[in-house]
Amino acid sequence: EPTQEPTVDKNEEGSEEEEDDEEDYTDTFSFDVHFCLSKGRCAYTFEEVSPCDGGFQATISMENSDKTGTDTFTAKEIAEIQKYFEEEEAAELAGNCFCTVESQPEHALQELKLLAEKGTSRTPPTREELTERTCQAFAKLEEPDFETNMTGGDKWRFFISLFNMEVFENDQVSAAWVKQVAERVKEISDGKVTVTSVPLGEFPEDRGVNSVRDIRLKVTDGDKSLFVEILPATNGWYAVRK
């Protein structure tokens, strides 16, 4: 699921409408939310933002939870983030609350970094874009880039989207995705690289995984092979070369 609605209208009027929309959204919480990072029901408060080697260390805590997260930001990143909370000093971010789709503090911190880098017009890669990234990488027997313009939550939501989570067997969603990837990789590589499903017993490493729902692939050029396992979970990607 995208963590941010696309900004279609970049003119001033459109920006004002979007800002009003986000202000309306923050008003739907029973406590003060100062900024809409993305339209989700998770909310975090800055506990402390203090100087450290390389910039600032920021600690956030999740509302109605004991989850906390800490990460280091550059001075430039913090200066950008301050603008959205209308604070003059980095330390003044403490006490400010923001909402997001991210249910893990480390992913919310990643989203803050992307806000500093790309602003509020950022949209995460779509399922189609990430599938294409996967195919381009497989065609070179490489692992895909699941980092650029992404949070760990975006990555997890992509993996979830590859499955019909209501069934355990004969999952037509994952079967269609595997078929699409196999055809695209064959096309990109001029037939030199093939992608095939691998039964659990033939996967090169037994990680104690026994779900029949998972995707297991062998990507090979006939000489070298990349085995990939995708699970609909936060640790959803595992790859090994043989």
KOLLO-131424 format. One record per atom (N, C-alpha, C): atom name; x, y, z. Coordinates in pm, whole numbers. Layout:
// KOLLO-131424
 atome     xx     yy     zz
    CA      X      Y      Z
...
***
This chain:
// KOLLO-131424
 atome     xx     yy     zz
     N     84   -119      0
    CA      0      0      0
     C     89    125      0
     N     59    224    -80
    CA    140    346    -76
     C    128    414     59
     N    240    474    107
    CA    235    541    235
     C    203    689    220
     N    186    733     99
    CA    156    875     78
     C     72    889    -47
     N    -31    969    -39
    CA   -110    990   -158
     C    -32   1077   -257
     N    -34   1042   -386
    CA     44   1120   -484
     C     -4   1264   -492
     N     91   1353   -513
    CA     57   1493   -534
     C     37   1513   -684
     N    -88   1520   -725
    CA   -117   1532   -868
     C   -101   1677   -913
     N   -155   1766   -830
    CA   -156   1908   -867
     C    -42   1979   -794
     N     59   2024   -870
    CA    174   2087   -807
     C    159   2239   -797
     N     46   2293   -847
    CA     34   2438   -837
     C     -4   2479   -694
     N     -1   2608   -671
    CA    -18   2656   -535
     C   -154   2618   -477
     N   -256   2631   -560
    CA   -391   2600   -513
     C   -400   2454   -471
     N   -341   2366   -552
    CA   -342   2223   -520
     C   -267   2196   -391
     N   -155   2264   -371
    CA    -75   2246   -250
     C   -155   2289   -128
     N   -228   2399   -141
    CA   -308   2447    -29
     C   -420   2349      4
     N   -481   2294    -99
    CA   -588   2196    -77
     C   -533   2073     -7
     N   -416   2029    -48
    CA   -355   1911     13
     C   -321   1938    159
     N   -270   2058    185
    CA   -235   2095    322
     C   -360   2096    409
     N   -468   2153    359
    CA   -594   2154    434
     C   -642   2012    460
     N   -628   1926    359
    CA   -670   1787    370
     C   -592   1717    481
     N   -460   1742    487
    CA   -377   1680    589
     C   -409   1736    728
     N   -441   1864    734
    CA   -480   1923    863
     C   -611   1861    911
     N   -704   1840    819
    CA   -830   1773    854
     C   -802   1633    907
     N   -705   1565    845
    CA   -674   1428    886
     C   -614   1426   1026
     N   -524   1518   1056
    CA   -464   1520   1190
     C   -570   1549   1296
     N   -678   1617   1256
    CA   -786   1646   1351
     C   -868   1523   1387
     N   -850   1412   1316
    CA   -928   1291   1345
     C   -872   1213   1463
     N   -758   1256   1517
    CA   -700   1189   1634
     C   -755   1251   1762
     N   -756   1172   1869
    CA   -810   1220   1997
     C   -705   1298   2076
     N   -584   1309   2020
    CA   -478   1387   2083
     C   -416   1476   1976
     N   -332   1568   2018
    CA   -273   1664   1924
     C   -172   1598   1832
     N   -198   1602   1702
    CA   -103   1556   1601
     C    -63   1678   1519
     N     66   1707   1517
    CA    112   1833   1459
     C    145   1823   1311
     N    166   1701   1262
    CA    205   1688   1121
     C    164   1551   1068
     N    116   1548    943
    CA     78   1423    878
     C    194   1380    787
     N    273   1285    835
    CA    384   1233    755
     C    330   1144    644
     N    235   1059    679
    CA    156    983    581
     C     26    945    650
     N    -76    918    570
    CA   -211    899    626
     C   -228    759    683
     N   -186    744    808
    CA   -202    618    879
     C   -244    647   1020
     N   -279    542   1093
    CA   -331    561   1229
     C   -224    544   1336
     N    -97    531   1295
    CA     11    525   1392
     C     61    667   1417
     N     95    696   1542
    CA    144    830   1576
     C    265    820   1667
     N    359    910   1643
    CA    483    911   1721
     C    512   1052   1769
     N    577   1060   1884
    CA    618   1189   1940
     C    770   1192   1951
     N    828   1306   1913
    CA    972   1325   1936
     C    995   1336   2087
     N   1075   1245   2141
    CA   1109   1250   2283
     C   1227   1344   2306
     N   1326   1333   2218
    CA   1447   1414   2234
     C   1519   1426   2100
     N   1570   1541   2072
    CA   1658   1562   1956
     C   1781   1635   2008
     N   1894   1565   2011
    CA   2014   1622   2073
     C   2134   1609   1980
     N   2229   1704   1990
    CA   2348   1700   1905
     C   2431   1575   1931
     N   2493   1522   1826
    CA   2582   1408   1839
     C   2683   1415   1725
     N   2779   1325   1726
    CA   2876   1321   1616
     C   2802   1299   1485
     N   2824   1387   1390
    CA   2760   1370   1259
     C   2628   1441   1244
     N   2578   1503   1354
    CA   2451   1573   1340
     C   2368   1571   1467
     N   2252   1504   1458
    CA   2161   1498   1572
     C   2109   1355   1592
     N   2088   1322   1716
    CA   2024   1194   1749
     C   1880   1222   1788
     N   1788   1156   1718
    CA   1645   1177   1745
     C   1583   1049   1800
     N   1507   1064   1906
    CA   1435    951   1965
     C   1286    979   1957
     N   1212    882   1905
    CA   1066    896   1896
     C   1000    783   1976
     N    880    809   2024
    CA    805    706   2094
     C    666    696   2033
     N    614    575   2027
    CA    483    551   1967
     C    373    581   2068
     N    270    650   2023
    CA    156    678   2110
     C     85    548   2147
     N     39    540   2270
    CA    -36    423   2320
     C     43    293   2305
     N    175    304   2323
    CA    262    187   2309
     C    392    217   2382
     N    469    111   2411
    CA    600    133   2473
     C    712    125   2370
     N    676    125   2241
    CA    778    119   2135
     C    849    253   2121
     N    982    247   2111
    CA   1061    367   2085
     C   1163    336   1976
     N   1217    441   1916
    CA   1320    424   1815
     C   1414    542   1816
     N   1540    518   1783
    CA   1640    624   1780
     C   1723    612   1653
     N   1753    726   1591
    CA   1839    724   1473
     C   1915    856   1466
     N   2021    856   1386
    CA   2102    976   1368
     C   2065   1046   1238
     N   2048   1176   1247
    CA   2015   1259   1131
     C   2125   1362   1111
     N   2148   1401    986
    CA   2242   1509    962
     C   2176   1641   1002
     N   2259   1744   1020
    CA   2206   1876   1054
     C   2111   1926    945
     N   2145   1896    819
    CA   2061   1939    707
     C   1925   1869    712
     N   1925   1738    742
    CA   1799   1664    751
     C   1710   1721    860
     N   1768   1745    977
    CA   1689   1799   1089
     C   1636   1938   1056
     N   1718   2018    988
    CA   1674   2153    950
     C   1552   2146    858
     N   1553   2049    766
    CA   1438   2030    676
     C   1315   1985    754
     N   1333   1892    845
    CA   1221   1839    924
     C   1161   1948   1011
     N   1247   2034   1067
    CA   1198   2146   1151
     C   1096   2232   1078
     N   1117   2252    948
    CA   1027   2338    870
     C    882   2288    877
     N    866   2156    872
    CA    730   2100    869
     C    661   2111   1005
     N    742   2121   1110
    CA    685   2135   1244
     C    691   2280   1293
     N    744   2367   1205
    CA    752   2511   1234
     C    827   2538   1364
     N    940   2471   1379
    CA   1026   2492   1496
     C   1157   2556   1454
     N   1205   2648   1536
    CA   1328   2722   1504
     C   1454   2642   1537
     N   1448   2563   1644
    CA   1565   2488   1690
     C   1536   2339   1687
     N   1642   2261   1667
    CA   1627   2115   1662
     C   1566   2061   1791
     N   1614   2112   1906
    CA   1566   2063   2035
     C   1416   2087   2054
     N   1364   2188   1982
    CA   1222   2222   1996
     C   1130   2122   1926
     N   1189   2029   1851
    CA   1107   1922   1792
     C   1048   1832   1901
     N   1117   1823   2014
    CA   1069   1740   2125
     C    927   1781   2163
     N    841   1681   2177
    CA    702   1707   2211
     C    610   1713   2091
     N    667   1730   1971
    CA    585   1731   1849
     C    544   1590   1811
     N    422   1577   1763
    CA    366   1446   1728
     C    332   1442   1579
     N    356   1326   1515
    CA    320   1311   1374
     C    254   1175   1353
     N    169   1168   1251
    CA    103   1041   1218
     C    164    982   1092
     N    152    851   1079
    CA    215    779    969
     C    149    642    952
     N    173    579    837
    CA    128    441    817
     C    223    342    882
     N    342    389    922
    CA    446    298    970
     C    420    252   1113
     N    411    121   1131
    CA    380     65   1263
     C    505     31   1344
     N    623     51   1283
    CA    749     26   1354
     C    828    157   1363
     N    879    191   1481
    CA    951    319   1496
     C   1067    334   1398
     N   1143    226   1373
    CA   1257    239   1282
     C   1213    276   1140
     N   1094    229   1101
    CA   1042    263    968
     C    990    406    965
     N    933    453   1075
    CA    888    592   1083
     C   1008    687   1076
     N   1119    648   1137
    CA   1240    729   1130
     C   1295    733    988
     N   1286    620    918
    CA   1327    616    777
     C   1240    709    694
     N   1111    712    726
    CA   1019    798    651
     C   1049    945    677
     N   1091    979    798
    CA   1131   1116    828
     C   1253   1156    744
     N   1346   1064    727
    CA   1465   1093    644
     C   1424   1116    499
     N   1328   1039    452
    CA   1279   1058    315
     C   1204   1190    301
     N   1136   1231    407
    CA   1070   1362    408
     C   1175   1472    391
     N   1285   1460    465
    CA   1392   1560    458
     C   1454   1564    319
     N   1463   1447    257
    CA   1527   1438    125
     C   1435   1480     11
     N   1309   1438     18
    CA   1220   1451    -97
     C   1099   1541    -75
     N   1074   1579     51
    CA    959   1665     78
     C    829   1587     82
     N    718   1659     92
    CA    588   1595    109
     C    533   1536    -20
     N    596   1566   -134
    CA    545   1512   -261
     C    596   1371   -288
     N    677   1317   -196
    CA    731   1182   -215
     C    619   1078   -222
     N    630    988   -319
    CA    542    872   -323
     C    629    748   -329
     N    598    645   -252
    CA    678    523   -253
     C    667    453   -389
     N    763    369   -423
    CA    752    291   -547
     C    627    204   -544
     N    563    191   -659
    CA    443    107   -669
     C    482    -40   -678
     N    382   -126   -667
    CA    404   -270   -683
     C    465   -299   -819
     N    417   -228   -922
    CA    468   -249  -1058
     C    614   -206  -1069
     N    647    -92  -1008
    CA    784    -43  -1013
     C    880   -139   -941
     N    835   -192   -828
    CA    921   -283   -752
     C    933   -418   -821
     N    829   -459   -891
    CA    836   -582   -970
     C    937   -564  -1082
     N    936   -448  -1146
    CA   1032   -420  -1253
     C   1175   -416  -1197
     N   1194   -355  -1081
    CA   1326   -355  -1016
     C   1373   -499   -995
     N   1280   -582   -950
    CA   1312   -723   -924
     C   1355   -793  -1052
     N   1280   -771  -1159
    CA   1309   -837  -1287
     C   1443   -789  -1345
     N   1469   -659  -1338
    CA   1596   -605  -1390
     C   1714   -666  -1315
     N   1699   -681  -1183
    CA   1806   -740  -1102
     C   1823   -889  -1132
     N   1712   -961  -1138
    CA   1719  -1106  -1165
     C   1786  -1133  -1300
     N   1760  -1047  -1397
    CA   1819  -1066  -1531
     C   1972  -1058  -1526
     N   2025   -994  -1420
    CA   2171   -987  -1401
     C   2217  -1080  -1288
     N   2126  -1167  -1242
    CA   2152  -1256  -1129
     C   2192  -1177  -1003
     N   2125  -1063   -984
    CA   2150   -980   -868
     C   2025   -969   -782
     N   2044   -923   -658
    CA   1930   -897   -571
     C   1875   -757   -599
     N   1744   -740   -591
    CA   1683   -610   -622
     C   1717   -502   -519
     N   1703   -379   -561
    CA   1720   -263   -475
     C   1587   -237   -403
     N   1582   -275   -276
    CA   1464   -247   -196
     C   1493   -138    -93
     N   1587    -47   -127
    CA   1626     60    -36
     C   1588    198    -89
     N   1612    223   -219
    CA   1594    357   -275
     C   1449    404   -264
     N   1431    520   -199
    CA   1299    581   -180
     C   1202    488   -109
     N   1253    403    -20
    CA   1167    308     50
     C   1197    303    200
     N   1094    278    277
    CA   1111    242    418
     C   1103     90    428
     N   1141     39    544
    CA   1123   -105    567
     C    977   -144    559
     N    889    -51    595
    CA    744    -77    585
     C    698    -89    441
     N    754     -4    352
    CA    720    -13    209
     C    759   -150    155
     N    876   -196    197
    CA    928   -327    153
     C    835   -439    201
     N    795   -432    326
    CA    706   -533    383
     C    570   -533    313
     N    517   -412    286
    CA    386   -404    219
     C    394   -459     77
     N    510   -442     11
    CA    528   -500   -122
     C    522   -652   -115
     N    593   -710    -19
    CA    591   -857     -5
     C    450   -908     23
     N    377   -838    110
    CA    239   -878    141
     C    153   -876     15
     N    178   -777    -73
    CA     95   -761   -194
     C    114   -875   -293
     N    217   -957   -274
    CA    244  -1066   -368
     C    162  -1191   -336
     N     83  -1185   -229
    CA      9  -1303   -184
     C   -139  -1271   -164
     N   -221  -1374   -177
    CA   -358  -1368   -130
     C   -354  -1419     14
     N   -361  -1328    108
    CA   -341  -1367    249
     C   -459  -1445    306
     N   -561  -1467    227
    CA   -677  -1543    276
     C   -668  -1692    245
     N   -566  -1731    168
    CA   -550  -1874    137
     C   -409  -1919    171
     N   -394  -2050    190
    CA   -262  -2106    217
     C   -212  -2186     97
     N   -304  -2241     21
    CA   -265  -2322    -94
     C   -328  -2267   -221
     N   -266  -2301   -334
    CA   -317  -2257   -465
     C   -340  -2107   -470
     N   -239  -2032   -427
    CA   -248  -1886   -425
     C   -230  -1835   -568
     N   -339  -1785   -625
    CA   -335  -1738   -764
     C   -262  -1604   -777
     N   -259  -1525   -670
    CA   -191  -1395   -674
     C    -40  -1415   -687
     N     17  -1500   -601
    CA    161  -1523   -608
     C    198  -1599   -735
     N    112  -1691   -778
    CA    139  -1766   -901
     C    145  -1673  -1022
     N     54  -1577  -1027
    CA     52  -1482  -1139
     C    176  -1392  -1135
     N    219  -1353  -1013
    CA    338  -1268  -1002
     C    463  -1344  -1048
     N    477  -1468  -1005
    CA    593  -1549  -1044
     C    597  -1567  -1196
     N    481  -1592  -1256
    CA    473  -1607  -1402
     C    514  -1478  -1472
     N    465  -1364  -1420
    CA    498  -1233  -1478
     C    648  -1208  -1471
     N    708  -1237  -1356
    CA    852  -1215  -1336
     C    933  -1305  -1429
     N    894  -1432  -1439
    CA    967  -1526  -1525
     C    966  -1479  -1670
     N    850  -1433  -1717
    CA    838  -1388  -1856
     C    921  -1261  -1881
     N    916  -1169  -1784
    CA    987  -1041  -1799
     C   1140  -1062  -1794
     N   1186  -1147  -1705
    CA   1330  -1174  -1693
     C   1381  -1241  -1820
     N   1302  -1332  -1874
    CA   1339  -1399  -1999
     C   1352  -1296  -2111
     N   1258  -1200  -2112
    CA   1259  -1094  -2214
     C   1382  -1004  -2200
     N   1408   -957  -2077
    CA   1520   -865  -2053
     C   1654   -931  -2087
     N   1666  -1058  -2050
    CA   1796  -1128  -2066
     C   1810  -1198  -2201
     N   1715  -1174  -2291
    CA   1716  -1242  -2422
     C   1721  -1394  -2406
     N   1648  -1442  -2307
    CA   1635  -1586  -2288
     C   1751  -1651  -2215
     N   1848  -1571  -2171
    CA   1966  -1629  -2105
     C   1941  -1666  -1959
     N   1846  -1598  -1894
    CA   1818  -1622  -1753
     C   1674  -1672  -1737
     N   1659  -1778  -1659
    CA   1526  -1833  -1634
     C   1491  -1821  -1486
     N   1362  -1808  -1459
    CA   1311  -1802  -1322
     C   1208  -1913  -1308
     N   1231  -2003  -1214
    CA   1137  -2114  -1192
     C   1108  -2129  -1043
     N    991  -2182  -1011
    CA    956  -2210   -872
     C   1032  -2333   -823
     N   1067  -2330   -696
    CA   1143  -2440   -635
     C   1062  -2496   -519
     N   1039  -2629   -513
    CA    971  -2687   -398
     C   1053  -2667   -271
     N    985  -2666   -157
    CA   1051  -2642    -29
     C   1170  -2736     -8
     N   1154  -2861    -40
    CA   1260  -2960    -17
     C   1383  -2940   -103
     N   1368  -2864   -213
    CA   1481  -2843   -304
     C   1548  -2707   -285
     N   1498  -2629   -190
    CA   1564  -2501   -161
     C   1695  -2531    -90
     N   1805  -2464   -129
    CA   1937  -2504    -81
     C   1960  -2493     70
     N   1884  -2410    139
    CA   1904  -2399    284
     C   1772  -2416    356
     N   1772  -2501    457
    CA   1653  -2523    538
     C   1657  -2425    655
     N   1570  -2327    649
    CA   1568  -2225    755
     C   1456  -2250    854
     N   1403  -2372    854
    CA   1295  -2404    945
     C   1163  -2344    903
     N   1156  -2305    776
    CA   1032  -2248    722
     C    950  -2360    660
     N    823  -2366    694
    CA    743  -2476    639
     C    612  -2432    577
     N    593  -2301    565
    CA    467  -2253    508
     C    461  -2283    359
     N    350  -2338    315
    CA    333  -2366    171
     C    299  -2238     95
     N    273  -2130    168
    CA    234  -2006    103
     C    352  -1933     39
     N    473  -1956     88
    CA    588  -1876     48
     C    625  -1895    -99
     N    691  -1793   -153
    CA    745  -1799   -290
     C    891  -1842   -281
     N    927  -1947   -355
    CA   1068  -1989   -363
     C   1105  -1998   -510
     N   1213  -1928   -547
    CA   1251  -1917   -686
     C   1397  -1957   -708
     N   1422  -2013   -826
    CA   1559  -2035   -873
     C   1578  -1946   -995
     N   1675  -1855   -985
    CA   1708  -1764  -1096
     C   1844  -1809  -1148
     N   1851  -1854  -1273
    CA   1976  -1911  -1320
     C   2003  -1880  -1467
     N   2134  -1872  -1499
    CA   2175  -1860  -1640
     C   2234  -1992  -1689
     N   2211  -2100  -1611
    CA   2263  -2232  -1647
     C   2398  -2261  -1585
     N   2466  -2155  -1543
    CA   2597  -2169  -1479
     C   2587  -2130  -1332
     N   2551  -2005  -1309
    CA   2534  -1956  -1171
     C   2384  -1945  -1140
     N   2352  -1961  -1011
    CA   2211  -1954   -970
     C   2194  -1868   -845
     N   2081  -1799   -841
    CA   2039  -1722   -724
     C   1907  -1783   -677
     N   1906  -1832   -553
    CA   1783  -1886   -496
     C   1722  -1780   -404
     N   1592  -1757   -421
    CA   1524  -1651   -346
     C   1400  -1708   -277
     N   1384  -1669   -153
    CA   1265  -1707    -76
     C   1196  -1578    -32
     N   1067  -1566    -60
    CA    989  -1449    -19
     C    877  -1495     73
     N    876  -1441    193
    CA    774  -1473    291
     C    689  -1350    316
     N    559  -1365    335
    CA    475  -1248    365
     C    492  -1207    511
     N    612  -1163    545
    CA    644  -1125    682
     C    751  -1018    679
     N    782   -961    795
    CA    879   -851    799
     C   1018   -897    759
     N   1048  -1024    778
    CA   1178  -1077    734
     C   1160  -1143    598
     N   1080  -1076    512
    CA   1027  -1142    394
     C   1119  -1177    281
     N   1249  -1146    289
    CA   1335  -1172    176
     C   1459  -1249    220
     N   1489  -1359    152
    CA   1612  -1432    180
     C   1667  -1481     47
     N   1796  -1461     25
    CA   1856  -1504   -101
     C   1990  -1571    -74
     N   2022  -1672   -154
    CA   2149  -1742   -143
     C   2198  -1778   -282
     N   2327  -1764   -306
    CA   2386  -1799   -436
     C   2444  -1939   -431
     N   2429  -2010   -542
    CA   2485  -2146   -551
     C   2555  -2163   -684
***
